[in-house]
């Protein structure tokens, strides 16, 4: 099974996944499937709550990572951000790249 990184813990990913996002500030978001299909892309506003059903793995890009609280298949996930950067690009549900930040 695939894994999703939650910092210190790797969790099994399911074929059909659920990504839950809550926004504390405006944030541009793009979510793509492994084959490059965009399943969600827009500027989310403060207070928005979004539920995205899709197949894993998911390629995630947040313009303002600090504005996002995220859970993956019901488990809270810390958004990985490179030091000195405001945005975050990463993959959920692929054990070969779990924990890597693009």
Backbone as a printed PyTorch tensor [residue, N CA C, xyz], in Angstrom:
tensor([[[  0.8220,  -1.2060,   0.0000],
         [  0.0000,   0.0000,   0.0000],
         [  0.8550,   1.2550,   0.0000]],

        [[  0.2880,   2.3180,  -0.5070],
         [  0.9780,   3.6070,  -0.5070],
         [  0.9250,   4.2130,   0.8840]],

        [[  1.7930,   5.1950,   1.1200],
         [  1.8420,   5.8440,   2.4260],
         [  1.6950,   7.3420,   2.2730]],

        [[  1.2380,   7.9850,   3.3200],
         [  1.2050,   9.4360,   3.3890],
         [  2.0050,   9.8410,   4.6140]],

        [[  2.8470,  10.8390,   4.4530],
         [  3.6680,  11.2850,   5.5660],
         [  2.8960,  12.2710,   6.4260]],

        [[  2.9290,  12.0360,   7.7330],
         [  2.3140,  12.9740,   8.6680],
         [  3.3830,  13.4930,   9.6140]],

        [[  4.5780,  13.6480,   9.1050],
         [  5.6860,  14.0830,   9.9380],
         [  6.4690,  12.8760,  10.3940]],

        [[  6.1440,  12.3210,  11.5670],
         [  6.8620,  11.1780,  12.1050],
         [  6.1860,   9.8510,  11.7780]],

        [[  4.9700,   9.9060,  11.2370],
         [  4.1960,   8.6920,  11.0330],
         [  3.8450,   8.5510,   9.5620]],

        [[  3.9930,   7.3520,   9.0130],
         [  3.5510,   7.0740,   7.6490],
         [  2.2960,   6.2180,   7.7430]],

        [[  1.2430,   6.6610,   7.0980],
         [ -0.0400,   5.9780,   7.1600],
         [ -0.3740,   5.3400,   5.8210]],

        [[ -1.0330,   4.1720,   5.8320],
         [ -1.4350,   3.5740,   4.5580],
         [ -2.4200,   4.4830,   3.8290]],

        [[ -2.2210,   4.6390,   2.5420],
         [ -3.1510,   5.4160,   1.7280],
         [ -4.1160,   4.4590,   1.0550]],

        [[ -5.3180,   4.9090,   0.8200],
         [ -6.3130,   4.0870,   0.1630],
         [ -6.3860,   4.5090,  -1.2990]],

        [[ -6.9190,   3.6160,  -2.1200],
         [ -7.0660,   3.9290,  -3.5380],
         [ -7.9570,   5.1650,  -3.7040]],

        [[ -9.1240,   5.1440,  -3.0670],
         [ -9.9930,   6.3220,  -3.0810],
         [ -9.6970,   7.1190,  -1.8220]],

        [[ -9.3200,   8.3640,  -2.0030],
         [ -8.8860,   9.1710,  -0.8790],
         [ -9.8180,  10.3490,  -0.6660]],

        [[ -9.7040,  10.9220,   0.5120],
         [-10.4540,  12.1170,   0.8430],
         [ -9.4810,  13.1290,   1.4370]],

        [[ -9.4300,  14.2910,   0.8290],
         [ -8.5720,  15.3710,   1.3030],
         [ -9.4770,  16.4820,   1.8160]],

        [[ -9.3330,  16.8210,   3.1110],
         [-10.1440,  17.8560,   3.7580],
         [ -9.2450,  19.0540,   4.0230]],

        [[ -9.6640,  20.2300,   3.5360],
         [ -8.8710,  21.4520,   3.6760],
         [ -9.6950,  22.5390,   4.3400]],

        [[ -9.0760,  23.2510,   5.2900],
         [ -9.6900,  24.4170,   5.9320],
         [ -8.7030,  25.5710,   5.8230]],

        [[ -9.2140,  26.7600,   5.4930],
         [ -8.3460,  27.8940,   5.1980],
         [ -8.5230,  29.0250,   6.2090]],

        [[ -7.4010,  29.4420,   6.8050],
         [ -7.4070,  30.5390,   7.7700],
         [ -7.0430,  31.8660,   7.0950]],

        [[ -6.7260,  31.8180,   5.8060],
         [ -6.3890,  33.0040,   5.0230],
         [ -6.5750,  32.6450,   3.5540]],

        [[ -6.5380,  33.6310,   2.6650],
         [ -6.6360,  33.3590,   1.2380],
         [ -5.4370,  32.5220,   0.7950]],

        [[ -5.6870,  31.5440,  -0.0900],
         [ -4.6200,  30.6420,  -0.5220],
         [ -4.9730,  30.0500,  -1.8810]],

        [[ -4.0330,  30.1310,  -2.8260],
         [ -4.2100,  29.4740,  -4.1130],
         [ -3.8990,  27.9970,  -3.9330]],

        [[ -4.7290,  27.1320,  -4.5430],
         [ -4.6050,  25.6870,  -4.3770],
         [ -4.6770,  24.9960,  -5.7330]],

        [[ -3.8170,  23.9830,  -5.9130],
         [ -3.9300,  23.0960,  -7.0640],
         [ -3.7110,  21.6670,  -6.5680]],

        [[ -4.6540,  20.7780,  -6.9250],
         [ -4.5570,  19.3640,  -6.5840],
         [ -4.6620,  18.5870,  -7.8950]],

        [[ -3.6630,  17.7180,  -8.1510],
         [ -3.6650,  16.9090,  -9.3700],
         [ -3.5140,  15.4380,  -9.0140]],

        [[ -4.0520,  14.5850,  -9.8890],
         [ -3.8600,  13.1450,  -9.7580],
         [ -2.5030,  12.7700, -10.3420]],

        [[ -2.1100,  11.5140, -10.1690],
         [ -0.8160,  11.0410, -10.6650],
         [ -0.6760,  11.2030, -12.1750]],

        [[ -1.7890,  11.1260, -12.8960],
         [ -1.7340,  11.2640, -14.3580],
         [ -1.8260,  12.7200, -14.8180]],

        [[ -1.7860,  13.6540, -13.8730],
         [ -1.7670,  15.0770, -14.2100],
         [ -3.1230,  15.7440, -14.3220]],

        [[ -4.2040,  15.0050, -14.0720],
         [ -5.5480,  15.5830, -14.1430],
         [ -5.7680,  16.5080, -12.9480]],

        [[ -6.1420,  17.7480, -13.2170],
         [ -6.4320,  18.7070, -12.1480],
         [ -7.8210,  18.4160, -11.5880]],

        [[ -7.8740,  18.1020, -10.2880],
         [ -9.1560,  17.8190,  -9.6450],
         [ -9.6650,  19.0120,  -8.8310]],

        [[ -8.7680,  19.9640,  -8.5590],
         [ -9.1680,  21.1770,  -7.8310],
         [ -8.1120,  22.2480,  -8.0820]],

        [[ -8.5630,  23.4220,  -8.5070],
         [ -7.6410,  24.5340,  -8.7130],
         [ -8.4190,  25.8280,  -8.5840]],

        [[ -8.0700,  26.6110,  -7.5640],
         [ -8.7300,  27.9110,  -7.3840],
         [ -8.1130,  28.6630,  -6.2210]],

        [[ -8.4860,  29.9180,  -6.1060],
         [ -8.0960,  30.7310,  -4.9570],
         [ -9.1540,  30.5250,  -3.8850]],

        [[ -8.7510,  29.8970,  -2.7880],
         [ -9.6610,  29.6980,  -1.6630],
         [ -9.5910,  30.9310,  -0.7700]],

        [[-10.7100,  31.2590,  -0.1710],
         [-10.8200,  32.4330,   0.6930],
         [-10.8010,  32.0400,   2.1680]],

        [[-10.4770,  33.0010,   3.0070],
         [-10.4900,  32.8080,   4.4540],
         [-11.8180,  32.1950,   4.8810]],

        [[-11.7630,  31.1200,   5.6790],
         [-12.9660,  30.4680,   6.1690],
         [-13.4940,  29.3560,   5.2820]],

        [[-12.9460,  29.2040,   4.0630],
         [-13.3950,  28.1350,   3.1760],
         [-13.0660,  26.7710,   3.7670]],

        [[-13.9510,  25.8090,   3.5360],
         [-13.7320,  24.4080,   3.8900],
         [-14.0180,  23.5990,   2.6310]],

        [[-13.0650,  22.7480,   2.2420],
         [-13.1750,  21.9980,   0.9920],
         [-12.9130,  20.5240,   1.2610]],

        [[-13.7360,  19.6690,   0.6870],
         [-13.5510,  18.2170,   0.7410],
         [-13.3200,  17.7530,  -0.6870]],

        [[-12.1860,  17.0750,  -0.9270],
         [-11.8260,  16.6670,  -2.2790],
         [-11.6780,  15.1480,  -2.3220]],

        [[-12.6500,  14.4590,  -2.9610],
         [-12.4900,  13.0200,  -3.1600],
         [-11.6800,  12.7970,  -4.4370]],

        [[-10.7110,  11.8900,  -4.3830],
         [ -9.8840,  11.6120,  -5.5530],
         [ -9.1200,  10.3270,  -5.3340]],

        [[ -8.4590,   9.8370,  -6.3810],
         [ -7.5960,   8.6710,  -6.2500],
         [ -6.1960,   9.1210,  -5.8680]],

        [[ -5.5370,   8.3350,  -5.0120],
         [ -4.1640,   8.6630,  -4.6460],
         [ -3.2240,   8.0650,  -5.6920]],

        [[ -2.0260,   8.6130,  -5.8290],
         [ -1.4900,   9.7300,  -5.0530],
         [ -2.0180,  11.0660,  -5.5580]],

        [[ -1.9330,  12.0680,  -4.7060],
         [ -2.3440,  13.4280,  -5.0540],
         [ -1.1340,  14.3460,  -5.0230]],

        [[ -0.9920,  15.1630,  -6.0530],
         [  0.0660,  16.1710,  -6.1200],
         [ -0.5650,  17.4830,  -5.6660]],

        [[ -0.0540,  18.0290,  -4.5780],
         [ -0.6650,  19.1710,  -3.9060],
         [  0.2580,  20.3830,  -3.9980]],

        [[ -0.3430,  21.5480,  -4.2730],
         [  0.4080,  22.8000,  -4.3380],
         [ -0.4260,  23.8700,  -3.6500]],

        [[  0.1160,  24.4340,  -2.5690],
         [ -0.5210,  25.5320,  -1.8430],
         [  0.3220,  26.7790,  -2.0130]],

        [[ -0.2910,  27.9010,  -2.3820],
         [  0.4250,  29.1550,  -2.5210],
         [  0.8260,  29.7590,  -1.1860]],

        [[  0.0000,  29.5690,  -0.1750],
         [  0.2850,  30.0810,   1.1730],
         [  0.0250,  28.9510,   2.1640]],

        [[  1.0270,  28.1050,   2.3120],
         [  0.8770,  26.8690,   3.0760],
         [  0.4240,  27.0950,   4.5180]],

        [[  0.8680,  28.1800,   5.1410],
         [  0.5120,  28.4460,   6.5380],
         [ -0.9830,  28.6900,   6.7240]],

        [[ -1.7010,  28.9470,   5.6340],
         [ -3.1300,  29.2330,   5.7100],
         [ -3.9950,  27.9700,   5.6670]],

        [[ -3.3590,  26.7880,   5.5650],
         [ -4.1020,  25.5450,   5.3440],
         [ -3.9920,  24.5900,   6.5270]],

        [[ -5.1480,  24.1260,   6.9960],
         [ -5.2200,  22.9880,   7.9060],
         [ -5.7550,  21.8390,   7.0630]],

        [[ -5.0610,  20.7010,   7.1000],
         [ -5.3610,  19.6310,   6.1690],
         [ -5.4770,  18.2970,   6.8870]],

        [[ -6.4260,  17.4640,   6.4210],
         [ -6.4670,  16.0680,   6.8500],
         [ -6.6270,  15.1930,   5.6140]],

        [[ -6.0490,  14.0040,   5.6880],
         [ -6.0180,  13.0600,   4.5790],
         [ -6.5900,  11.7430,   5.0800]],

        [[ -7.7070,  11.3320,   4.5090],
         [ -8.4170,  10.1280,   4.9570],
         [ -8.6990,  10.1760,   6.4590]],

        [[ -9.0550,  11.3590,   6.9590],
         [ -9.4470,  11.5270,   8.3480],
         [ -8.3120,  11.7540,   9.3310]],

        [[ -7.0610,  11.7730,   8.8580],
         [ -5.9090,  11.9680,   9.7320],
         [ -5.2660,  13.3190,   9.4570]],

        [[ -5.0800,  14.1260,  10.5100],
         [ -4.4550,  15.4430,  10.3520],
         [ -3.0450,  15.2830,   9.7780]],

        [[ -2.7040,  16.1530,   8.8400],
         [ -1.3960,  16.1290,   8.1860],
         [ -0.7860,  17.5240,   8.2700]],

        [[  0.4640,  17.6000,   8.6880],
         [  1.1870,  18.8650,   8.6880],
         [  1.6510,  19.1640,   7.2740]],

        [[  1.3680,  20.3640,   6.7950],
         [  1.7840,  20.7550,   5.4420],
         [  3.3000,  20.9620,   5.4430]],

        [[  4.0250,  20.1950,   4.6080],
         [  5.4840,  20.3430,   4.5640],
         [  5.8890,  21.5730,   3.7490]],

        [[  6.7060,  22.4250,   4.3480],
         [  7.1490,  23.6550,   3.6820],
         [  8.6710,  23.7310,   3.7440]],

        [[  9.3080,  24.0440,   2.6220],
         [ 10.7530,  24.2490,   2.6230],
         [ 11.0670,  25.4920,   3.4450]],

        [[ 12.1390,  25.4500,   4.2430],
         [ 12.5240,  26.6360,   5.0110],
         [ 12.7110,  27.8490,   4.0890]],

        [[ 12.1600,  28.9840,   4.5140],
         [ 12.2790,  30.2120,   3.7420],
         [ 11.2540,  30.3680,   2.6390]],

        [[ 10.3350,  29.4080,   2.5000],
         [  9.3120,  29.4690,   1.4620],
         [  7.9280,  29.6280,   2.0790]],

        [[  7.0420,  30.2530,   1.3310],
         [  5.6650,  30.4320,   1.7740],
         [  4.7570,  29.3680,   1.1490]],

        [[  5.1080,  28.9170,  -0.0540],
         [  4.2950,  27.9260,  -0.7410],
         [  4.7910,  26.5210,  -0.4270]],

        [[  3.9610,  25.5270,  -0.7710],
         [  4.3340,  24.1280,  -0.5580],
         [  3.8500,  23.2870,  -1.7270]],

        [[  4.7310,  22.3950,  -2.2160],
         [  4.3780,  21.4140,  -3.2450],
         [  4.8430,  20.0600,  -2.7290]],

        [[  3.9170,  19.0880,  -2.7210],
         [  4.2390,  17.7740,  -2.1860],
         [  3.2500,  16.7490,  -2.7210]],

        [[  3.5360,  15.4680,  -2.4450],
         [  2.6960,  14.3700,  -2.9080],
         [  2.1400,  13.6280,  -1.6980]],

        [[  0.8440,  13.3510,  -1.7250],
         [  0.1880,  12.5380,  -0.7020],
         [ -0.1680,  11.1850,  -1.3040]],

        [[  0.1240,  10.1020,  -0.5680],
         [ -0.3160,   8.7860,  -0.9950],
         [  0.6560,   8.0340,  -1.8720]],

        [[  1.9260,   8.4280,  -1.8870],
         [  2.9390,   7.7170,  -2.6660],
         [  4.1410,   7.4790,  -1.7600]],

        [[  4.3160,   6.2360,  -1.3050],
         [  5.3730,   5.9340,  -0.3300],
         [  6.7660,   6.2200,  -0.8760]],

        [[  6.9500,   6.2140,  -2.1830],
         [  8.2910,   6.4590,  -2.7460],
         [  8.7280,   7.9050,  -2.5790]],

        [[  7.7760,   8.8270,  -2.3500],
         [  8.1310,  10.2320,  -2.1780],
         [  7.5420,  10.8160,  -0.8980]],

        [[  7.0310,   9.9760,   0.0030],
         [  6.4240,  10.4490,   1.2510],
         [  7.4070,  11.3120,   2.0260]],

        [[  6.9620,  12.4770,   2.4170],
         [  7.7860,  13.3800,   3.2230],
         [  8.6540,  14.3100,   2.3980]],

        [[  8.7510,  14.0970,   1.0740],
         [  9.5520,  14.9890,   0.2390],
         [  8.7510,  16.2380,  -0.1040]],

        [[  9.4620,  17.3470,  -0.1820],
         [  8.8510,  18.6070,  -0.5600],
         [  9.4630,  19.0270,  -1.8840]],

        [[  8.6030,  19.3690,  -2.8460],
         [  9.0860,  19.7790,  -4.1650],
         [  9.5510,  21.2150,  -4.1490]]])
